[in-house]
Amino acid sequence: MDIGVIAYGAYLPKARLQRSEIARTHAWVAPGLKGLAKGERTTANWDEDAVTMAVEAVRDALAGQDAAAVSGVWMASTTFPFLDRQNAGIVADALALPVGLLTLDVASSQRAGTSALSAALRAAPGFGGPLVVVASERSKTKAASTLEMTRGDGAAALVVGQGDDVIARLIGQHTQAVDFVDHFRGEGHEHDYTWEERWIRDEGYLKIVPQTIRDALASTGIDAAGIARFIFPVAAKKVAGQIAKAVGIPEAAVADNLQANVGEVGCAHPLLMLAGALEQARPGDRILVAGFGQGCDVLIFEVTEAIARLAPRAGLAGAMARRREETRYSRYLAFNDLLTMEYGIRAEVDKNTGLSTLYRNKGMSQSLIGGCCRACGTAQFPASRICVNPNCGAIDSQDPHRFADTPAAINSFTADRLTYTPDPPQYFGMIQFEGGGRMMADFTDIDPDADLQVGQQMKMMFRVKDYDPRRGFRRYFWKASPVAGAQSAGKGN
């Protein structure tokens, strides 16, 4: 029975910071950045982190899949928002997945994404249902650094398992664990410390990766010339091509590293590139994926006929199409705590979170579960003992009803510059769900020149509600975001 990838998903933040703006700002201190000033990079909104982006990537990957059959969620990241709270558990909770699954965090290496994927593929036969592997990164880089230019934010997810639905079967894998330190981030430090680029290229990329690939090919008996797509995420130009040439992979097989319009998304990047490759793959294509970081993981897949039956999804192409050009570099600095901002006294409210209250209401707050009346079919949020339908009024008649994936539209809205928000003005309003139910919701990812309208289609997205800097805790909730290209009717207030 085939074991491999069953489905894929991707998510990228909407904002695309123009690298020319970064280079222009720092020209006085780092003129060398001008050589990296082409293109754009993804930048997370203030209310996005590795968890929220992982949720969106998994939602995409589970399109057309039976979420109730999922037996595990494994999350990889080097930028987890919580060091001692399971981040994968938050992802599973936000998606209202069954509680009887295995959640796992994988961290501490740029190859955490491929390592989690490798382990999940090995473990898949022992589980009763498919496993979700998601990698997500929101990197913090120093201003005026090379990494600020080359990094990006985003997430990718893969559903792995066995059976006739496998779209890319695993035909071989190999790993080398080598404590080669190209960069590191020690305890108590927010930013990576990087070593000399030529050393990393010559002693790391060009020695460790080719040997791992050769061993993987030898163990499977596959000819390197038969690889249709070679995935190796590295911002440095021509390195992937040099590796391909060294092992005999055709130059045409080298995949675009997405540096021009995304940036390098840390340990999520191999999975993101794999999602992009699967979008364009044909049955019979062989895809080789390599992840580098204190060694190297190599996985080889062969695309199957099942890929033609995969349900539509946004994927990498959809994530890249959902974009807004960002030229306000100071906004990026503020969102990443690289700039001390004066937000006024309204920002000084103590945001201490009652953890007992959070737990009791997590179905509503983290999973966006309301109620649906068994007597009359009326949906409502939040759920209550009494049905809101004036013609019903049934008591204790509501079953759990999830609203997160229900289409919605703006019923009314306002923009408030007195309410505190890291990204003023604060947009919020009444959201009407298709089929019944409404809620007052914060809006997110609103363009600066937005012309919101009543009736405009909105999508619910899992985001950071607020952050408690005194205790380091963040609360999550669902916010409404405009659907790209959606039609609206009427005018707003």
C-alpha positions, -999 to +999 in steps of 0.1 A: +000+000+000+014+034-010+025+057+018+030+094+010+013+128+007-025+128+004-030+166+002-012+199+006-019+235+016-002+268+019-006+302+035+013+335+031+005+368+048-012+393+026+014+421+029+044+421+006+071+445+018+091+460-010+128+453-005+137+486-022+121+503+008+143+484+033+175+492+013+166+528+008+160+533+046+193+517+055+215+531+027+234+553+051+246+524+072+244+493+050+248+504+013+255+467+005+218+459+009+212+476-025+223+444-042+193+425-025+168+453-031+149+436-059+114+420-054+094+417-022+091+395+009+060+384+028+055+401+062+030+389+088+004+413+102+006+422+139-020+396+147-003+368+129+022+343+143+034+308+136+003+293+151-022+314+132-005+309+099-003+271+106-041+271+111-047+287+077-022+263+059-039+233+075-074+246+066-062+247+030-046+212+032-078+197+046-100+210+018-120+181+006-106+158+033-123+141+062-110+162+091-126+138+116-103+111+104-071+130+112-051+111+138-023+137+145-011+172+140+027+177+140+039+213+139+074+224+130+088+259+137+118+277+151+096+307+160+069+291+182+050+318+201+049+295+232+080+277+246+060+259+272+025+253+258+020+229+229+015+250+198+003+221+177-025+216+203-037+252+197-038+245+159-058+213+164-082+231+188-087+260+164-097+235+137-120+216+161-102+183+154-109+153+175-092+153+209-080+117+205-051+126+183-014+130+187-001+166+187+036+172+186+059+202+183+092+199+163+117+226+167+153+238+169+165+234+133+159+248+098+152+212+087+125+208+114+099+208+086+114+180+066+123+161+098+087+162+109+076+151+075+101+122+074+090+110+109+053+113+100+058+092+069+076+065+089+049+066+115+019+067+092+013+029+090+009+028+128-020+054+129-056+048+122-059+079+101-038+105+082-013+128+100-011+165+094+024+179+092+025+217+092+056+240+093+052+277+100+076+306+106+074+343+116+111+353+117+125+381+138+155+397+121+177+427+129+170+459+110+195+465+082+206+428+082+209+405+052+183+382+068+158+410+069+160+412+031+160+374+024+136+360+050+098+358+047+068+347+068+044+319+059+033+283+064+027+250+045+009+219+055+009+183+042-016+155+049+003+122+049-010+087+051-015+055+031-040+042+006-055+050-028-057+087-021-019+092-019-010+118-046+028+116-041+041+082-028+073+081-009+099+060-027+129+068-006+145+090+021+178+095+038+191+117+066+225+128+077+228+144+112+258+168+111+264+195+138+274+220+112+266+254+127+257+279+099+238+301+123+222+298+158+199+315+182+208+310+219+185+311+249+173+346+257+182+360+223+156+371+198+177+371+166+199+346+147+236+349+147+249+339+113+284+328+101+303+336+069+284+329+037+312+313+017+320+289+045+283+279+047+281+274+010+314+255+004+316+234+036+279+230+043+256+232+012+281+218-013+294+190+008+267+178+032+237+181+008+251+163-023+263+134-002+229+130+014+212+131-020+236+105-034+229+082-005+192+086-009+194+079-047+216+049-041+193+034-015+164+035-040+182+027-072+169+059-088+188+077-115+194+114-107+186+122-143+150+111-138+142+137-111+116+160-125+117+186-097+145+193-073+136+213-042+163+229-021+154+261-002+184+285-001+184+322-006+219+322-021+219+324-059+230+294-079+236+271-049+207+247-057+219+246-093+254+237-082+241+209-060+220+196-088+249+195-112+271+178-086+247+149-083+235+147-119+200+162-115+190+181-147+193+219-144+157+223-157+145+203-126+157+229-101+127+246-085+122+283-081+133+292-046+106+318-043+131+344-032+118+371-057+084+374-041+082+355-009+116+351+008+130+321+027+103+309+051+126+290+075+118+254+082+085+258+063+102+265+030+108+230+018+072+221+024+061+254+008+081+246-023+068+210-023+032+224-023+041+245-053+057+216-071+026+194-065+003+221-080+021+217-113+031+180-111+019+152-135+016+115-127+049+099-129+069+130-119+096+123-093+102+151-068+133+153-046+131+175-015+161+184+006+161+202+039+193+216+054+201+224+090+226+206+113+226+179+086+203+172+057+170+154+051+162+141+016+128+127+006+119+114-029+083+112-041+066+099-072+033+116-082+004+093-087-028+093-108-047+103-076-035+139-080-062+144-106-089+137-080-076+161-054-102+187-044-095+224-054-075+245-029-057+278-027-023+262-025+009+282-031-005+299-062-036+311-043-015+323-014+008+343-037-022+358-055-036+371-023-013+400-019-010+437-011+020+458-019+035+473+013+058+503+011+055+514+048+087+500+062+080+517+096+048+496+099+069+464+095+093+477+122+065+484+146+048+450+141+081+432+147+090+452+179+120+468+162+106+503+168+093+517+201+059+532+194+037+556+215+002+541+213-013+563+240-029+555+274-056+533+259-028+508+251-019+505+288-048+483+299-037+452+317-044+422+294-042+395+320-060+364+307-081+343+331-069+308+321-099+291+337-123+313+317-103+307+286-106+270+290-143+270+297-150+291+266-123+277+243-150+260+221-164+294+213-132+315+213-107+291+197-129+268+176-157+294+168-184+269+178-219+283+183-252+264+183-279+252+160-314+246+173-326+210+168-362+222+169-362+249+142-327+247+126-317+283+136-280+288+139-266+313+164-234+326+179-227+322+207-247+293+217-272+297+246-298+277+264-326+295+246-331+296+208-329+332+195-356+325+169-387+344+183-410+319+167-392+290+185-377+298+219-368+262+225-348+255+257-316+233+257-322+224+221-288+234+206-262+212+190-226+225+185-223+243+152-189+255+138-189+289+120-152+292+110-157+278+075-191+293+069-193+321+043-201+354+058-208+390+048-207+425+064-239+435+080-226+468+094-191+482+102-172+511+115-136+523+117-125+536+151-093+557+157-100+560+195-100+523+202-064+510+207-050+487+180-014+483+167-027+489+132-051+519+134-079+524+126-097+496+143-122+480+119-150+459+133-186+453+127-215+428+125-209+397+104-239+378+090-232+341+083-247+323+054-276+301+066-280+320+099-261+333+128-242+366+133-215+380+155-197+413+163-161+407+150-129+425+145-117+429+109-082+421+098-060+425+067-079+457+057-061+476+029-052+512+038-074+525+009-102+500+016-137+508+006-156+484+027-193+479+019-223+463+035-228+429+019-191+424+012-180+388+015-158+380+044-138+349+055-132+341+092-095+338+100-078+326+132-057+355+146-041+369+178-068+388+197-044+405+220-010+401+237-001+404+273+035+417+274+038+415+311+032+377+312+040+368+276+006+353+269-014+358+238-051+351+233-065+340+200-099+345+183-115+346+149-116+377+128-132+386+096-111+393+065-123+405+030-125+378+004-102+386-025-122+397-056-156+392-039-186+412-050-205+434-026-237+452-026-248+485-010-227+511+009-213+510+043-219+534+072 
